[in-house]
Amino acid sequence: MSRFSVPEMSCGHCKASIEGALLDADPGADVSFDMEAREVEVDAVLDESEIIAAIKTAGFEANALG
């Protein structure tokens, strides 16, 4: 499980875009959101750089958190 900060994520549309991009990259991914903290948790076969790239295709910058 990896956590990512997505500072520009602020609404349900943002969440849907990010989730769609991640599931396109890995249909078996488990994705959860903390909208208040603007963080995404991802359990996937993708590595961190691939997850960040998928989030970027949705139009958002992301940074890995510890």
C-alpha angles and dihedrals in degrees: 000000000000129000126213135188113227103182096184095052106111113143148031092269090056090050093049092049093050094044091049093051092048093048090048088055094043116010090193095055120126109218127186130177137212100194095182093055091036092232134138125205116203131188105188145131087249121100122236095266091051091050091049089049091051091050088049091054086058088057101259135113115228136187127199115245118215 
